[in-house]
Amino acid sequence: MITLTDKAAVKVKQLLESENATDLALRVAVRPGGCSGYSYEMFFDGEFAADDVVKTFGEV
């Protein structure tokens, strides 16, 4: 499970607004690779898959 602190949610909102991209979402992805066998990524994404888990934190 992923959670965002209130401070992190405010920062994500600020970043989205500064890019004028309020229609995007923060995606957290886990991919094979890296030293422990997994690589973790965070990026803004506008495409949503049917099996995505969507959570709201604060205003994001």
N, CA, C and O of each residue as an XYZ file, in Angstrom:
240
protein
N       0.841     -1.175      0.000
C       0.000      0.000      0.000
C       0.890      1.243      0.000
O       1.927      1.275      0.662
N       0.480      2.242     -0.734
C       1.202      3.505     -0.841
C       0.417      4.580     -0.097
O      -0.807      4.651     -0.204
N       1.118      5.404      0.647
C       0.483      6.564      1.268
C       1.340      7.795      1.001
O       2.549      7.688      0.791
N       0.712      8.950      1.011
C       1.418     10.225      0.897
C       1.135     11.029      2.153
O       0.000     11.069      2.629
N       2.156     11.663      2.685
C       1.923     12.579      3.795
C       1.187     13.799      3.255
O       1.150     14.031      2.046
N       0.607     14.568      4.154
C      -0.071     15.800      3.733
C       0.904     16.724      3.009
O       0.549     17.345      2.007
N       2.130     16.813      3.517
C       3.145     17.678      2.909
C       3.489     17.201      1.492
O       3.649     18.017      0.585
N       3.602     15.888      1.305
C       3.904     15.344     -0.019
C       2.750     15.594     -0.989
O       2.984     15.913     -2.154
N       1.518     15.454     -0.525
C       0.353     15.700     -1.381
C       0.315     17.157     -1.830
O      -0.013     17.444     -2.982
N       0.650     18.079     -0.926
C       0.699     19.503     -1.282
C       1.772     19.733     -2.340
O       1.549     20.486     -3.288
N       2.935     19.097     -2.193
C       4.027     19.258     -3.157
C       3.634     18.702     -4.523
O       3.920     19.329     -5.543
N       2.993     17.549     -4.564
C       2.537     16.971     -5.835
C       1.565     17.931     -6.511
O       1.655     18.162     -7.716
N       0.643     18.487     -5.742
C      -0.318     19.446     -6.299
C       0.403     20.665     -6.865
O       0.061     21.135     -7.949
N       1.401     21.184     -6.141
C       2.168     22.338     -6.611
C       2.893     22.018     -7.917
O       2.897     22.832     -8.840
N       3.501     20.844     -7.998
C       4.217     20.450     -9.211
C       3.271     20.343    -10.404
O       3.591     20.802    -11.500
N       2.113     19.739    -10.189
C       1.132     19.614    -11.269
C       0.652     20.986    -11.730
O       0.533     21.235    -12.930
N       0.376     21.871    -10.782
C      -0.098     23.214    -11.132
C       0.988     24.020    -11.841
O       0.687     24.778    -12.763
N       2.247     23.866    -11.423
C       3.333     24.621    -12.052
C       3.550     24.197    -13.502
O       4.032     24.984    -14.316
N       3.198     22.961    -13.822
C       3.306     22.455    -15.192
C       1.986     22.592    -15.949
O       1.879     22.174    -17.102
N       0.981     23.180    -15.291
C      -0.352     23.317    -15.880
C      -0.864     21.958    -16.364
O      -1.406     21.831    -17.461
N      -0.675     20.951    -15.511
C      -0.999     19.574    -15.882
C      -1.887     18.927    -14.825
O      -1.601     17.820    -14.367
N      -2.943     19.599    -14.443
C      -3.797     19.089    -13.373
C      -4.605     17.859    -13.781
O      -5.276     17.261    -12.940
N      -4.554     17.470    -15.062
C      -5.271     16.275    -15.512
C      -4.420     15.011    -15.378
O      -4.882     13.920    -15.712
N      -3.181     15.147    -14.894
C      -2.301     13.999    -14.722
C      -2.391     13.462    -13.301
O      -2.932     14.113    -12.407
N      -1.858     12.272    -13.112
C      -1.811     11.647    -11.791
C      -0.381     11.208    -11.511
O       0.399     10.978    -12.435
N      -0.047     11.094    -10.243
C       1.259     10.577     -9.851
C       1.196      9.058     -9.907
O       0.395      8.434     -9.211
N       2.043      8.470    -10.738
C       2.088      7.012    -10.856
C       3.308      6.502    -10.099
O       4.412      7.024    -10.252
N       3.095      5.481     -9.286
C       4.179      4.785     -8.602
C       4.233      3.395     -9.209
O       3.250      2.655     -9.179
N       5.391      3.044     -9.761
C       5.519      1.771    -10.474
C       6.661      0.952     -9.893
O       7.666      1.500     -9.439
N       6.500     -0.352     -9.913
C       7.544     -1.285     -9.505
C       7.847     -2.151    -10.716
O       6.960     -2.786    -11.286
N       9.128     -2.165    -11.101
C       9.538     -2.922    -12.284
C      10.676     -3.869    -11.908
O      11.424     -3.597    -10.968
N      10.810     -4.970    -12.631
C      11.940     -5.867    -12.375
C      13.261     -5.152    -12.665
O      13.352     -4.371    -13.612
N      14.277     -5.418    -11.852
C      15.597     -4.831    -12.061
C      16.113     -4.171    -10.802
O      15.423     -4.142     -9.783
N      17.312     -3.646    -10.865
C      17.917     -3.009     -9.702
C      18.633     -4.021     -8.830
O      18.565     -5.224     -9.084
N      19.309     -3.547     -7.816
C      20.120     -4.407     -6.938
C      19.285     -5.423     -6.167
O      19.722     -6.555     -5.962
N      18.095     -5.029     -5.740
C      17.264     -5.928     -4.937
C      16.282     -6.723     -5.787
O      15.442     -7.450     -5.257
N      16.387     -6.586     -7.096
C      15.479     -7.306     -7.976
C      14.318     -6.461     -8.464
O      13.581     -6.876     -9.359
N      14.143     -5.258     -7.876
C      13.058     -4.371     -8.276
C      13.569     -2.944     -8.398
O      14.514     -2.542     -7.719
N      12.933     -2.201     -9.264
C      13.221     -0.786     -9.438
C      11.911     -0.035     -9.234
O      10.877     -0.416     -9.782
N      11.960      1.019     -8.455
C      10.762      1.795     -8.145
C      10.811      3.114     -8.896
O      11.854      3.766     -8.951
N       9.683      3.508     -9.475
C       9.609      4.736    -10.264
C       8.406      5.556     -9.832
O       7.380      5.011     -9.426
N       8.543      6.875     -9.924
C       7.424      7.794     -9.719
C       7.456      8.803    -10.854
O       8.500      9.380    -11.157
N       6.302      9.013    -11.481
C       6.213      9.981    -12.567
C       4.753     10.365    -12.766
O       3.847      9.676    -12.297
N       4.538     11.470    -13.467
C       3.178     11.899    -13.770
C       2.724     11.212    -15.044
O       3.481     11.094    -16.007
N       1.472     10.758    -15.037
C       0.950      9.978    -16.153
C      -0.503     10.361    -16.406
O      -1.255     10.633    -15.470
N      -0.885     10.381    -17.660
C      -2.255     10.705    -18.030
C      -3.033      9.510    -18.546
O      -4.214      9.631    -18.873
N      -2.381      8.353    -18.623
C      -3.050      7.144    -19.100
C      -3.359      6.238    -17.919
O      -2.528      6.055    -17.029
N      -4.561      5.674    -17.920
C      -4.994      4.834    -16.816
C      -5.437      3.481    -17.356
O      -6.197      3.405    -18.321
N      -4.957      2.416    -16.727
C      -5.332      1.057    -17.112
C      -6.483      0.578    -16.228
O      -6.698      1.100    -15.134
N      -7.203     -0.400    -16.707
C      -8.351     -0.927    -15.967
C      -7.940     -1.518    -14.620
O      -8.733     -1.517    -13.678
N      -6.704     -2.025    -14.519
C      -6.272     -2.653    -13.270
C      -5.452     -1.718    -12.369
O      -4.873     -2.173    -11.383
N      -5.395     -0.424    -12.693
C      -4.713      0.543    -11.829
C      -5.464      0.680    -10.507
O      -6.693      0.635    -10.470
N      -4.715      0.847     -9.438
C      -5.300      1.168     -8.136
C      -5.168      2.674     -7.974
O      -4.060      3.209     -8.005
N      -6.291      3.358     -7.802
C      -6.301      4.821     -7.727
C      -6.665      5.244     -6.313
O      -7.682      4.818     -5.766
N      -5.821      6.088     -5.728
C      -6.046      6.613     -4.381
C      -5.994      8.130     -4.427
O      -5.292      8.705     -5.259
N      -6.727      8.774     -3.546
C      -6.708     10.226     -3.429
C      -6.107     10.598     -2.083
O      -6.468     10.039     -1.048
N      -5.181     11.555     -2.114
C      -4.544     12.064     -0.903
C      -4.686     13.576     -0.922
O      -4.164     14.236     -1.820
N      -5.375     14.123      0.044
C      -5.605     15.564      0.048
C      -6.379     15.958     -1.197
O      -7.468     15.444     -1.457
N      -5.804     16.877     -1.964
C      -6.459     17.348     -3.188
C      -5.877     16.716     -4.442
O      -6.175     17.158     -5.552
N      -5.052     15.688     -4.284
C      -4.473     15.012     -5.459
C      -4.824     13.539     -5.450
O      -4.429     12.804     -6.355
